[in-house]
Amino acid sequence: MHLSNMPASATEIQLQLVRAMTAEQKLKLSQALRDSAWEFKAAWIRSSQPELTECAVQEAVRRLFRHAGA
């Protein structure tokens, strides 16, 4: 099999798909990914600290996200 006939890697396919997206589509995707990350982190906090109120869980997630890049 020649290299030119080899299927594209998953990374190459992902890059092609992202490049074909509009700015609006990219923004919506990034918002959906952020929302998913928020919910996963909240679920982890709820499971590891069941005594926390929902308000406290959300505040803990907010703090984690605020300092994520630090």
C-alpha positions in Angstrom: 0.0 0.0 0.0 1.4 3.4 -0.9 1.5 6.2 1.7 -0.8 8.3 -0.5 -3.5 5.6 -0.2 -3.3 5.3 3.5 -6.3 6.6 5.4 -6.0 9.9 7.3 -5.3 9.7 11.0 -8.0 10.6 13.4 -6.1 13.8 14.3 -6.0 14.8 10.6 -9.7 14.2 10.2 -10.4 16.2 13.3 -8.3 19.1 12.0 -10.2 19.0 8.7 -13.5 19.1 10.5 -12.5 22.0 12.7 -11.1 24.0 9.8 -14.4 23.5 8.0 -16.5 24.9 10.9 -17.8 28.4 11.0 -16.8 30.7 13.9 -20.3 30.3 15.3 -20.0 26.5 15.2 -16.6 26.7 17.0 -18.0 29.0 19.7 -21.0 26.7 20.3 -18.7 23.7 20.5 -16.4 25.4 22.9 -19.4 26.4 25.1 -20.7 22.8 25.0 -17.3 21.4 26.0 -17.0 24.0 28.9 -20.5 23.1 30.1 -19.6 19.4 30.0 -16.4 20.0 31.9 -18.4 22.0 34.5 -20.9 19.3 35.0 -18.2 16.6 35.3 -16.3 18.6 37.9 -19.6 19.3 39.8 -20.4 15.6 39.8 -17.0 14.8 41.1 -17.3 17.3 43.9 -20.8 16.0 44.9 -19.5 12.5 45.1 -16.4 13.3 47.0 -18.1 15.8 49.4 -21.8 14.8 49.7 -22.3 17.1 52.7 -22.0 20.2 50.5 -25.1 22.1 49.4 -25.7 22.6 45.7 -24.7 26.2 46.1 -21.4 25.2 47.7 -20.8 22.7 44.9 -21.3 25.4 42.3 -19.0 27.8 44.2 -16.3 25.2 44.4 -16.5 24.5 40.7 -16.4 28.3 40.0 -13.2 28.6 42.1 -11.6 25.6 40.3 -12.4 27.1 36.9 -11.3 30.5 37.9 -7.9 29.2 38.9 -7.5 26.5 36.2 -5.0 28.4 34.2 -3.0 29.7 37.1 
